[in-house]
Amino acid sequence: MIGIVGGGIAGLAAARRLQAHGEDVRVFEASDALGGLAATYDTAGDPIEKYYHHLSASEETIVDLIDDLGLSENLNWPIGKNAYYMDGTVHPLDKPWEILAYPHLSVYDTFRLAMLTLEIDVRGGVPSFDTYENLEDFEDVPIKEFLLEHTTRGVYENFFEPLLNAKFGSRKEDVSAAWLLGRIKFRGERDLLRGEPLGYLDGGFGQLLDRLVADVGRENIATNARVTEVSFADGAVESLSVETDGGTETHDVDDVVVAAMPNVLEALTGYECDIEFQGTVCSVISMDESLTDTYWLNIGDDAPFGALIEHTNFIPQSNYGGEHLLYVPKYIQSPEEAVWQMDDDEVEELWLSGIEDLFPSFDRESVNWIRTSRNPRTAPVYERGYLDMVVPYDLADEVADGVYYAGMASRAQYPERSLNGGIVAGYECAERIAESR
């Protein structure tokens, strides 16, 4: 049997792929719910993810899985409208003329920004189309240094710096240019006249989890089942100890896939990962009316959050019983930060006050409910030298034969963590196990 630690999308994808190779699998999830960061809330209509999700056109593996699971008819690619809130004004930034009209960038700033997003290096006046091809060339380059050299100071200060403050806070100086270039490659092609199509499953990504669970077989998945020990013999994995409501169980295994955060891997095997992670406090606010006409609103002005993501400007509110749904996220670099220390009521008051400051016409009476989730490890800090710290899929040399890793510290979750990356990591481990037979 192959034991899989973690019932998120990576663990379930690994289980399904291993079963396709004829393997007997058992998934152990410590919590009472499957799905990890893709878990959902109920609404008046379709469920909504606790943390915002969408797909980019480059994420082919998850699109193939959606097709395999018979959900392709539910996959739509609406335009996710983007804008920037700066100096009290919402500036749309999707169409070329909107970008040119953005008052905080000169025409030359806009040109240099456009060239970077098209991956064209125009330094020296001679365009180069392969400068940014290899991300590893920029792994040790500080992101600020890179942007000042490859764009302009105006682009850095008036476009990227507020985004970096929101994303990485006090850690922004540590982030590598490779992360930014990877993000540019990660995002899909834009429709020049409309904006960027983003993928979303009609009915929510919870369907994907439900289909995966059904395919793997609920009988092969245990929740409230915490793996507390991995035992080894003669340099190979031998068994798992699992704590359940009924006591501690021991399962003999041929291999184990740890599809969880690297702290779980370290606790079970002793393997130390130096990657540091951000946390997130993320609320979903249900309203009677829309706040803006934008899906993703980056906030350049002073606010307690870095973005406002109005899901129902992306997916119609009719899918949610008429509710208008707004994500309010805040990345946390340290558990000492004030927002992390707040209880849910305090967080909600902070968000509502922040929205009122930005949008004086906002009416609290339009709020139906607010639900808040928090997780101490929602994304890596993509600092310089990150690739040297990723955890190998096969840990035979580092730990023992039969130990594999498919968590967020894997190579598949670079340059951006995603549902697609989780599936890729699960597949990578499954294929290595199959090849070892």
N, C-alpha and C positions, 0 to 999 in steps of 0.2 A: 504494500500500500504506500501511496505517497501522501504525506501530510502537508496541508497548506495552512499557514498561519496568517489569518486575516481574510475577512469576507467582504472586502471592497472589490472594486471592479478589476484590479490586477489579480487578486486571488481567484475570483470567479472565472476570469478569462484563462488563467493558467489551468484551472481544473477542467474547463471545457476542452481546451486544446489537448490536454493529457488524455482525457477520455477518448478523444478522437484517435489517439495512438494506442488505444486499448488498455490504458492504465486504470487501476483502481485508485480512486482519490477520496480524500476526506478533508473538508474545509472546516477549520475551527475559528470562530469569531468570538472575541472576548465580550463584546457588548450584546445587547438584546436585539440589535437591528443590523441588517446588512446594508452595504452600500457606502460606508465611510462618508466622505465629503459629498457624495451624490445622494444622500438621504433627503427626504422631502417633508414639506408641511402640507396639510390639507387646506383647500380654499373652498369657496362656494362652487367651484367647478373643478378643473384639473388640479392635481397636486403641483406644487412648485418646489424646486430644489432649495435647500437651506442656504446654499452658497451658489452664486450665479454660475451658469454654464452656457456655453455655446461652442460651435465648431467652426474652425477655419477650413478653407478649401484644401489646405495641405494635409489635413488629418485623414488620410486615406484608410488607415487600418480600422478605425472605428466605423467608418462608412461601410466598409466591407462586412464588418460584423453585424451592423444593423440590417444589411441586406440578408446575410445568412440566417438571421433570427426572424425574418419575415416582417420587418418593420420599415422597409424602405419607402413604402407609400406614405408613411407618417413623417418622413424627413423632408423638411422644407428649408428653403434658403432665402428668407426675407433679408431686406437691407437693414443693417443695424446703424442708425444715424448717430453720428458723433458730433460733439460740440465741446467748446472750452468756455468755462465761466471765468471771466477776467475783468477786473475793474467794474463789477456790478452788472456785466452784460453777458448774455449767452451768445457766443459766436459759433454758428454752424461751420463745420470743417470737413465736409464730405466732397463737395463739388469743386472743381478747379477755381471757379470765380469766387466761391466762398473763402477758399484758402488765400487767394490773392487779396481779398478784402479784409483779411484779419489785420487789425490795425497795429498789433504789437510786433509784427515782422515787416521789415522792408522788402521791396521786390527782390533784392539780392539775397536776403535771408531766406525768402520763400524758395528761390531757385536752388540754393544750396541744400535746403531741407528736402526738396523734391528729388534732387539728384541722389541724396543718401537713401531715401526710401526706394528709389529705383535701382539701388546698388551700383551707382555709377560714381566713380572717383574722379572729380574734376580739378583736383589740386594741380597746380602748374599749368592749367589751361588746356591740357590734352586729356580728353576723357579716357578712363581705363575701366574696362568692364569685368576684370577678374581680381581686383584688389581685395574684395571682401569675400572671395569664394571660400577660403579656408578659415573657419572660425578660430581655430587653434592659434592662428597668427596673432590674434588679438586677446588671447586669454589673460595676459599679464599687463594689458594696457588699461589704465584707469579710464573710466567712462567719461569723466569731465575732460581729461586731457585729449581723448579721442575726438569728442564733439567740438572742442575749440579748434582742433586742427582740421577736421574733416567737414565742418560746417562753419558757423560764425558764432561770435559771442552773443549776438542777438538771438540766434536760434537756441543756444544753450540756456540763456537766462530767461527768455520769454516763452519758451516752449517746453524744453526738456527738464529744466531744473525743478519746476513745480511738480511735474509728473514723478521725478525721482524722489522728491521729498515725500510725496504721498505713498509711493511704493516701498521705499527703503528707509525713509526717515534718517535716523542718525547713522545708518550704515551705507548711505548713498556713495560716499567716497571710496568704499571698498569694492564696489561693483565693477565688473570688467566690461570692456567694450564688446567682448564676444557675446555677452548676454543680449545687448541691444541689437547687434547684427543678427543674432539668432532669432530674436523677436520679429525683425523685419522679414526674414526668410519664412518664419513660421506662419505669418499672416497670409491670407489668401489673396488672390487677384481682386483688384477693385474694379467696379463698373465706373468708368470715367465720368459718366453723367449722373450716376445715382449714389454711389458709395460702395461699401463692402458688403457682399452677401455673407451671412453667417448662418450656420446650420443649427436647427433646433427640431427636436422630435415633437410633433403635435401630440399633446398629452403628457409631455415631460420625459426626462431621461429615466425616471423611475420605471418606465416600461422596459427599458433596456436591462435594468437590473432584474426585473421580474422574469423576463424571458431567459436571461442567463441562469437564474436560480432554477427555473423549470427545466432547462436543458441539462444542467448539471445534476438535478434531482434533489429535492429538499431533504430526502433521506440521507444524502451524502454531505449535508451541511449541518453543523451544530452551532447554535448561538448560545450566549452565556457560557462559553467554553474557552477559558483562558489557558493557553499553553504556558506552563510554568517552567518547563525544563526540556532540554534536548540532550539525550544521552548518546554517548559514542562508545564504540568498541573497535579496536584494531584500526584506528584512523578513519573510521566511517561512521555515519549516523546510524543509530540502532533503534531508538524509540523516542516517543514524546510523552511527557506527563501533562495531563489536561485536567484543570480544575473546573468542575461543573457543580450545579446545584445539588447533585447527588453524591458529590465527593470527588476524589482524585482518580482519574483513569490513566492507564498506561496503554499506549498503542505502538506496536511494532511497525516501523516504517523502513522502506528502502531509501527514500529521499524525503527531504523537507524543503518546501519553498516558503521563505519568509516574505510575505506580501504585506509588510507593515513598515512603520517608521524605523529608522536605524537604531533608535534606543531600544526597541524590542529585539532587534537582531543582536545588539550588544549584550542585553540581559540574558539571552538564550545561548549565545555562542562565545561571547567574549570579544567579538570583532568590534573594533572601535572605528567609528566614522567621524571625521572632523568637520563635516558639513554642518553649518548652523542654519536654523530654520526660523521663519517668521510665524507669528500667530495672527489670527484674524478674529475680530469681533464684527459680526455681520447680522444686521437686522433686515427683516422684510416688513414693510409697512403697507397695509391695505388701506386704500383711500376711496372715497366716493367719486373723486374727480382727478384728472391728470395734473401733475405738477408742471411738466414741460411737454414739448413735442419731440424730445430727444431720447434715444435709448441710452447712450453712454455719455454722460456729462462729466468731463474732467474739471476739477475745481482748482483754479489758479489763485483765487483770493483766499484769505485766511478763513479757515473753517475747521471743525473738528473731524472732518472726513475728507478724503481725497477725491471722491467721485460719488455721483448719484446715478444709479443704473435703473432706469424705469423700464422694467421688463415688459409692461403692457404697451409700450411704444414700439416694441419689437414683435411680440406675440399679442394678438387682439385680446382686449379685456373680456370679450364675449366668451373666451375659453375658460374664464375664471368667474363665471357667474356675474359679470359686470364689475368685479373688483379691479381697481387700478393698483398695481403692485410695484413697489419701489424698493430696491436694495440699497442699503446704506452700509458700506463696509469701512473698516479701519484696520490697516496692517499694524501689527504690534511687534516691535523689535526686542522688547524685554518685558517680562512679567511685572516689572516695577512700574511700567507706564500707567498713568492715571486711569485710562479707559479700561485697561485690563482689570484694575482693582475695583471698578464700579459694579454694582449689581444691575440687573436688567432694567429696573425702574430708572436708575440714574443714567444708564446708557440711553434709554429712550428719551428722557428729558433733554439730554445733551444733543441728540440728533434733531429733535423737534425744534429746539432753540436755534440750532445751526441752520436748519432749513428756513426758519422765519427770518433770520438775519439776511440770508441770500435772496429770499422771495417774500417780501413783506405782505403780499396778498395771500400767502398760504394760510389756510384756515384749519386749525387743529380739530375743529368739529367734523371735518371731512374724514378723519382717521377712524377706521373701523377696528383695527387691531394691529399690534406690533409683536413680532416674535423674534427673539434674538438667540443666535447660536455663537459659540466661541470655541476655538480650537487652537492649542498652543503651537501646532506645527501644520500649517496649511501650504507653505511654499518654502523652498530653499532660499537662502541669500546667495545669489550667484556672484560670489566674490572672485577676485582674481585668483587664478590657480584652481578653479572649481573642478575642472576635469581630472585633476590629479587626485581628487578626493572621492570621486564617485565609487560606489560599491560594485564590484564585479557581479555579474549574474551567477557565475559558477565560483563558489568559494572553496573548492577542493584544496587549492594551494594555501589559502589563508586560514581555513578552519578545519575542514575534514571532507572526505568524499561524501557526496550526497547532500550537501548544503547549498542552496541556491537563494538568490535574493531578487525580489521583484517590487521593492518598495520605492518611495519617492526619491531616494538617494541613488537610484539607478541611472544609467546613461540615457534611458528612454525618456526621462523627465528633464532633458536639457535640449534646448535653452529655455523651455517653459513647461511647467507642470500642467498636465491636462488629463482628461479621461482617456484620450488617445494614447498618451504616454503610458498610462497604467496598463492598457491592453497590450501594448507592444512589449512592456516589461514581462507581463505574464506569459506571452507567447515565447519570448526569448528563453525564459527558463524552461518552459515545456519542451521546446525543441532541443535544448541541450540535454535534458533528461532522456528524451526519445533517442537521441544519437548515441547516448552512452550504453544503450541496451545491446 
